[in-house]
Amino acid sequence: MSLNNLRPPKGAQRGRKRVGRGPGSGHGKTASRGSKGAKSRSGFRFKRGFEGGQMPLHRRVPKRGFHNPFRVEYAVVNLDTLAEVFDAGSSVTPEVLRERGLVRQATALVKVLGRGDIAKKLTVHAHKFSGSAAEKIAAAGGSAEVIALVAKA
């Protein structure tokens, strides 16, 4: 027995139903489609969400609110967390934050927020900083460097 000898068991595969091939076939005349109506016509396809003329679910359910398609989501990191995890003089980048487990998503944009205090001199590279975070980093002698966002084309 080898791969080229493998066959499905007898009776597992049935021939396809050939319809509309005359009265002797048992599927002649209307070809098992019933009579009249859209489903009996050639080229008929149900539209996505079609429920047989009943008002479709996506139109029955009320719509509320607004979804901004241009929203930019950031993974946030606070200053007190940076102060705990990093030593003075170290460089903080999104890649290092991912390695240390402070940012989970692989492609997330990073924003540094100003919760807590920081006394260590850190060079922080992030996509965005809150005003208080940038001030506190500068006051500690470090620098807050913004990574430019690349526009999606």
VOBA-1610 file (N, C-alpha, C; in pm, whole numbers, padded with zeros to 5 digits, always signed):
BEGIN
Met+00086-00119+00000Met+00000+00000+00000Met+00089+00124+00000Ser+00063+00214-00090Ser+00137+00342-00094Ser+00040+00452-00135Leu+00086+00575-00132Leu-00004+00689-00156Leu-00071+00684-00293Asn+00001+00635-00393Asn-00059+00634-00526Asn-00165+00524-00542Asn-00177+00433-00446Asn-00279+00328-00452Asn-00407+00366-00377Leu-00403+00473-00299Leu-00518+00507-00215Leu-00639+00545-00298Arg-00754+00490-00262Arg-00881+00519-00329Arg-00987+00532-00221Pro-01089+00613-00243Pro-01199+00616-00146Pro-01273+00483-00148Pro-01339+00446-00037Pro-01410+00318-00034Pro-01525+00316-00134Lys-01562+00197-00175Lys-01669+00179-00272Lys-01797+00244-00222Gly-01861+00326-00304Gly-01987+00388-00267Gly-01971+00521-00195Ala-01849+00561-00166Ala-01829+00687-00095Ala-01846+00808-00186Gln-01819+00789-00314Gln-01832+00900-00408Gln-01946+00870-00504Arg-02040+00965-00513Arg-02153+00947-00603Arg-02132+01035-00725Gly-02186+00992-00837Gly-02181+01072-00958Gly-02268+01195-00940Arg-02237+01302-01015Arg-02318+01423-00998Arg-02453+01406-01067Lys-02554+01474-01014Lys-02690+01466-01067Lys-02696+01546-01197Arg-02730+01479-01308Arg-02742+01548-01437Arg-02889+01578-01457Val-02923+01705-01449Val-03065+01743-01453Val-03099+01804-01588Gly-03229+01804-01616Gly-03276+01866-01741Gly-03233+01789-01863Arg-03229+01654-01856Arg-03187+01574-01970Arg-03302+01483-02017Gly-03422+01537-02018Gly-03537+01463-02074Gly-03616+01388-01969Pro-03738+01346-02008Pro-03830+01284-01913Pro-03781+01150-01858Gly-03702+01077-01932Gly-03656+00946-01887Gly-03556+00955-01772Ser-03496+01069-01753Ser-03393+01081-01649Ser-03453+01091-01510Gly-03580+01130-01504Gly-03641+01153-01374Gly-03620+01295-01325His-03537+01371-01396His-03513+01511-01360His-03532+01600-01482Gly-03631+01568-01563Gly-03654+01645-01685Gly-03743+01764-01659Lys-03789+01827-01767Lys-03877+01944-01766Lys-03826+02056-01679Thr-03863+02062-01549Thr-03819+02175-01466Thr-03685+02150-01400Ala-03626+02034-01423Ala-03492+02002-01374Ala-03479+02016-01224Ser-03579+01970-01150Ser-03581+01970-01003Ser-03582+02108-00941Arg-03616+02211-01021Arg-03616+02347-00968Arg-03756+02393-00927Gly-03857+02311-00944Gly-03993+02357-00919Gly-04037+02441-01037Ser-04153+02507-01023Ser-04197+02588-01137Ser-04202+02735-01099Lys-04153+02817-01185Lys-04153+02964-01175Lys-04077+03016-01052Gly-04065+03144-01045Gly-03994+03208-00934Gly-03847+03228-00965Ala-03784+03316-00891Ala-03645+03351-00917Ala-03553+03230-00910Lys-03581+03138-00817Lys-03491+03023-00799Lys-03496+02926-00916Ser-03600+02936-01000Ser-03608+02846-01113Ser-03533+02900-01234Arg-03491+03028-01230Arg-03427+03091-01346Arg-03277+03063-01349Ser-03222+03066-01468Ser-03077+03052-01478Ser-03011+03182-01432Gly-02893+03169-01376Gly-02821+03289-01331Gly-02866+03341-01197Phe-02959+03270-01131Phe-03008+03319-01001Phe-02904+03298-00892Arg-02884+03399-00810Arg-02800+03387-00690Arg-02864+03466-00578Phe-02868+03408-00458Phe-02914+03485-00343Phe-02814+03596-00316Lys-02861+03715-00291Lys-02772+03822-00250Lys-02730+03795-00105Arg-02614+03842-00068Arg-02565+03823+00068Arg-02665+03885+00167Gly-02709+03808+00265Gly-02803+03858+00364Gly-02949+03848+00322Phe-02978+03795+00203Phe-03117+03784+00156Phe-03191+03680+00238Glu-03312+03717+00282Glu-03390+03627+00368Glu-03526+03598+00305Gly-03531+03579+00176Gly-03654+03540+00109Gly-03757+03650+00104Gly-03718+03774+00104Gly-03811+03886+00098Gly-03841+03944+00234Gln-03817+03868+00341Gln-03828+03922+00477Gln-03720+04029+00494Met-03748+04130+00576Met-03650+04237+00598Met-03524+04176+00659Pro-03410+04188+00592Pro-03288+04122+00640Pro-03242+04174+00776Leu-03171+04090+00847Leu-03125+04123+00982Leu-03047+04254+00985His-02958+04273+00889His-02875+04394+00891His-02954+04521+00868Arg-03078+04508+00820Arg-03165+04626+00807Arg-03266+04635+00921Arg-03295+04522+00987Arg-03389+04522+01099Arg-03327+04581+01224Val-03199+04557+01245Val-03133+04599+01368Val-03105+04749+01362Pro-03139+04824+01467Pro-03117+04968+01463Pro-02967+05002+01466Lys-02932+05107+01394Lys-02793+05153+01390Lys-02780+05271+01485Arg-02671+05271+01564Arg-02649+05382+01656Arg-02504+05422+01654Gly-02479+05549+01677Gly-02342+05595+01695Gly-02268+05616+01565Phe-02138+05630+01581Phe-02050+05663+01469Phe-01921+05586+01485His-01873+05528+01377His-01745+05458+01380His-01647+05534+01291Asn-01543+05586+01350Asn-01445+05664+01275Asn-01348+05570+01204Pro-01351+05566+01071Pro-01261+05475+00999Pro-01115+05518+01005Phe-01089+05642+01045Phe-00952+05694+01047Phe-00891+05692+01187Arg-00959+05628+01283Arg-00910+05624+01420Arg-00774+05553+01426Val-00682+05607+01504Val-00551+05547+01522Val-00542+05495+01665Glu-00520+05366+01681Glu-00512+05305+01814Glu-00367+05297+01858Tyr-00342+05331+01984Tyr-00207+05325+02039Tyr-00202+05226+02155Ala-00088+05159+02170Ala-00062+05081+02291Ala+00002+05179+02388Val-00056+05192+02509Val-00008+05295+02602Val+00087+05238+02706Val+00188+05318+02739Val+00284+05285+02843Val+00298+05408+02930Asn+00295+05388+03062Asn+00305+05502+03154Asn+00447+05518+03207Leu+00477+05640+03254Leu+00612+05671+03301Leu+00652+05587+03422Asp+00558+05563+03514Asp+00593+05484+03633Asp+00637+05342+03593Thr+00577+05287+03487Thr+00617+05155+03437Thr+00758+05160+03379Leu+00788+05265+03302Leu+00922+05281+03243Leu+01026+05294+03353Ala+00992+05368+03459Ala+01085+05389+03570Ala+01115+05256+03641Glu+01016+05169+03653Glu+01036+05038+03717Glu+01124+04945+03634Val+01099+04942+03504Val+01157+04839+03418Val+01296+04875+03366Phe+01320+05003+03335Phe+01445+05041+03269Phe+01543+05108+03365Asp+01673+05087+03338Asp+01780+05150+03416Asp+01810+05288+03358Ala+01873+05372+03440Ala+01908+05508+03396Ala+02004+05500+03279Gly+01983+05589+03181Gly+02071+05597+03064Gly+02035+05503+02951Ser+01934+05419+02971Ser+01898+05324+02865Ser+01808+05389+02761Ser+01806+05327+02644Ser+01723+05376+02534Ser+01598+05289+02525Val+01483+05353+02522Val+01355+05282+02520Val+01294+05295+02381Thr+01276+05182+02312Thr+01213+05182+02179Thr+01094+05086+02182Pro+01004+05096+02084Pro+00890+05004+02079Pro+00933+04857+02075Glu+01045+04827+02008Glu+01092+04688+02000Glu+01132+04636+02139Val+01202+04723+02215Val+01244+04684+02351Val+01121+04666+02440Leu+01022+04753+02424Leu+00899+04742+02503Leu+00828+04610+02474Arg+00830+04566+02348Arg+00768+04438+02312Arg+00846+04322+02374Glu+00980+04331+02371Glu+01062+04225+02429Glu+01037+04210+02579Arg+01021+04324+02648Arg+01000+04323+02793Arg+00855+04293+02831Gly+00767+04283+02730Gly+00627+04248+02757Gly+00539+04364+02798Leu+00584+04488+02775Leu+00503+04604+02811Leu+00403+04639+02702Val+00434+04596+02579Val+00342+04616+02466Val+00319+04479+02405Arg+00192+04441+02386Arg+00162+04306+02339Arg+00160+04295+02188Gln+00088+04387+02120Gln+00071+04374+01975Gln+00204+04397+01905Ala+00231+04316+01803Ala+00359+04324+01732Ala+00371+04453+01651Thr+00259+04502+01598Thr+00266+04619+01510Thr+00206+04744+01574Ala+00182+04740+01704Ala+00112+04851+01770Ala+00197+04977+01771Leu+00131+05092+01755Leu+00195+05221+01774Leu+00198+05248+01924Val+00305+05309+01972Val+00324+05326+02117Val+00304+05472+02156Lys+00227+05494+02262Lys+00209+05627+02317Lys+00250+05623+02463Val+00330+05722+02504Val+00375+05730+02643Val+00288+05832+02715Leu+00229+05788+02828Leu+00143+05875+02909Leu+00215+05913+03038Gly+00169+06020+03100Gly+00243+06079+03212Gly+00203+06035+03351Arg+00145+05916+03369Arg+00109+05871+03503Arg+00236+05839+03581Gly+00242+05883+03704Gly+00359+05856+03788Gly+00473+05952+03762Asp+00583+05932+03834Asp+00701+06019+03819Asp+00817+05936+03769Ile+00915+06006+03712Ile+01035+05939+03664Ile+01155+06025+03704Ala+01255+05961+03763Ala+01374+06033+03806Ala+01496+05988+03727Lys+01479+05888+03641Lys+01591+05835+03563Lys+01602+05907+03429Lys+01726+05918+03382Lys+01750+05980+03251Lys+01733+05872+03145Leu+01624+05880+03069Leu+01595+05781+02965Leu+01579+05850+02829Thr+01621+05783+02724Thr+01591+05829+02589Thr+01475+05742+02540Val+01359+05806+02528Val+01238+05731+02494Val+01198+05761+02350His+01190+05655+02269His+01143+05667+02130His+01002+05610+02126Ala+00904+05690+02086Ala+00766+05642+02076Ala+00697+05719+01965His+00579+05671+01926His+00505+05735+01818His+00432+05859+01865Lys+00403+05866+01998Lys+00332+05981+02050Lys+00359+05994+02199Phe+00356+06116+02251Phe+00375+06144+02393Phe+00264+06237+02438Ser+00216+06216+02561Ser+00126+06315+02618Ser+00213+06433+02660Gly+00152+06551+02675Gly+00229+06670+02712Gly+00302+06653+02843Ser+00233+06599+02945Ser+00294+06582+03078Ser+00406+06480+03074Ala+00393+06375+02992Ala+00497+06273+02983Ala+00625+06332+02925Ala+00612+06409+02818Ala+00729+06472+02755Ala+00798+06567+02853Glu+00719+06644+02929Glu+00775+06738+03027Glu+00851+06663+03137Lys+00792+06557+03191Lys+00855+06482+03300Lys+00984+06414+03255Ile+00984+06361+03132Ile+01106+06296+03079Ile+01217+06401+03064Ala+01181+06519+03010Ala+01280+06627+02993Ala+01330+06677+03128Ala+01240+06687+03226Ala+01278+06735+03360Ala+01374+06637+03429Ala+01366+06508+03395Ala+01454+06408+03453Ala+01589+06403+03380Gly+01603+06485+03273Gly+01729+06489+03198Gly+01730+06398+03077Gly+01619+06333+03050Gly+01611+06243+02934Gly+01558+06314+02812Ser+01530+06240+02708Ser+01472+06300+02589Ser+01358+06214+02536Ala+01254+06281+02486Ala+01137+06214+02427Ala+01143+06236+02277Glu+01172+06131+02201Glu+01187+06143+02057Glu+01069+06076+01987Val+01003+06153+01900Val+00884+06105+01830Val+00926+06028+01705Ile+00871+05906+01690Ile+00892+05827+01570Ile+00787+05871+01470Ala+00830+05906+01348Ala+00736+05956+01247Ala+00643+05843+01203Leu+00514+05876+01191Leu+00415+05779+01144Leu+00423+05771+00993Val+00423+05648+00939Val+00427+05629+00795Val+00282+05617+00748Ala+00244+05702+00652Ala+00107+05699+00601Ala+00085+05574+00517Lys-00031+05508+00537Lys-00065+05389+00460Lys-00118+05432+00325Ala-00063+05376+00219Ala-00107+05414+00085Ala-00202+05313+00029
//
